[in-house]
């Protein structure tokens, strides 16, 4: 996935300014694809230059509202249906687990306990986010809730696994 497709997906839902998109990232996509303000504005410029989005309106202080163009919607649909998702094969967390043997057992258990705590905190953060959103029956709400549920379940699984793993170390 790329920032390009995340922005096209958000703009397919409704037109938005760069600031609006940043806020939507912070309240929805940050758990699956975080982005900074400068990354978002840089990508919006590229998308507009490539004809995938248009400037639908301009406001005070150079505020621009962007809308997805037909070419952008075609690109988003192509990405969703014709390209296979990338298998995330790199994991900083699991790479460290492979090498925990160089630590004292109590240090290895502490790492895993910390990972369990981090996962619990992630679950709590997502639960608060879920409660703070005024969910509707629009596509972004329906599929956003599905993605958020993945995050909740993933964090719960990782916490359970880390607790189990800590118990395996003698």
N, C-alpha and C positions, 0 to 999 in steps of 0.2 A: 504494500500500500504506500501511497505517497501523500504528501500534503496536498498535492494537486487534486487528487481524487477526493480527499476529505472536503476540500473547499467546493469542488463541483457538487458533491453530494449535499452539502449544506445549502448551496445556492439553488439546487434543484427543488428544494423545499420552499424557499421564498427568497426574494432579493434581500440583500443586506449590505451594510457598509463594512469596511475593514474592522472597525471597532465592534460592531455587532457580531461579526464572525469571531473575533477574539473572545468575546464574552460567551458565545455559544461553545467555543472550544473549552473554555474554563469550566462550564457547567455540564458538558456532555462528553465531548471527545477526548478530554485530557486523560481519561483513564485508558484509552486505547491508542491515541495518537497525539501526544502533546505537541504544542507549537508556540513559539514566541511571537510577539507582535511584529518584530522585524521579518521573521520568516513568512508570516501571513501576508504582509504588505508586499514583500518581494515576489511571492508566488502570484498574488493578484495581478501585479504588473505583467508578469510573464503570461498569465492566462489571458489577460486583455490583449496583449500583443499578439498572441497566437489565435485570436478570434474565438476563444472558447467561452469567454464571458464578455459582457458589454457593460458600459457605464450607463445605468438606467436613469440616474438622476444625480445632479450635483447640488450641493448645499453650501452653507456658509463655511468659511475657513478651509475650503478645498475638500470638504466631505464629499465622498463619492459613494453612491449606492450601486452595487453590482448585481447583475442578473445573468443567469446562465444562458448562453446562446445555443442554438440548435446543434452546432458542432460540439459544444461542451457536453450537452446531454447525450449525444451520440458517443463521445469519448467515455463518459461515465458508464453508459450501458455496455459498451465494448469491454471495459475493464471488469465490470461485474460478471459478464457472461463468457467472455472469450479468453481471459487470462487466468491462469491458476494462481491461487494465493501462494505467497512465498512461505516456505516452511522455515520457521524461526529456529535455526540450528545452534545459535549462540546463546549461552546463558552464563552470565557472570556468576550467578548464584550457584549453579551446578558445577561450574569449573572449580570454584572454591571447594565444594564438597569433595571433589575428586582428590584434592590435595590436603584435606584436613588431617591426614595421617602424619604430616610433618609437625603438627601441634601436639601439645599435651592433651590427653583426653578431656580434661576439664575445659580447655580452650575450645576444643572442637564442639563439645556439648554447648558451650556458651554461644558459639556461632549459630548453631541450630536453634537454640532457645531464642536468640535474637531474631532469627528468621521467622520463627513462629509468632513472636510478638509483632514483628513488622506486618506479617500477614493478617493478624488479628486487627491491627490498626487500619490496614487497608480495607478490611471488611467493614469496620465501623464507619470509616470515611464514606464508603460507597452507600452504606445504609442511610447515613445522614443525607447524602446527596439524593437518594431515591425519595426520601421523605420530604425534601425541600422543593422538589419539582412538581409543578402543577401539570400532571400527566393528562394528555388529551387522547383523542382517538385518531389523530393525524399520523401519517407514516413515521415521522421522526420520533414521536412519542412511542409508538408501538415497537419499532425496531430499536430505538434507544433503550427501552426497558429490557428488551431481549439481550442486548449487548451488556447492559449493566448487570443483569442476572448472571451472565458469564463471569464477570469480574467478581461478583459475590461468591459464586461457587468455586472459582479458581482460588481465591484467597482462603476460603474455608478448607479446601483440599490441601493447599500448601501448608497451612498451619498444622493440620492433622498429620501430614507427612513429616514435617520438621520435628514435631513432638515425638513421633515414632522413631525417626532417625536418631534423635538425641538419646533415646533409650537403648539403641543398638550399640552405643559406644561404651566400652568397658574401661 
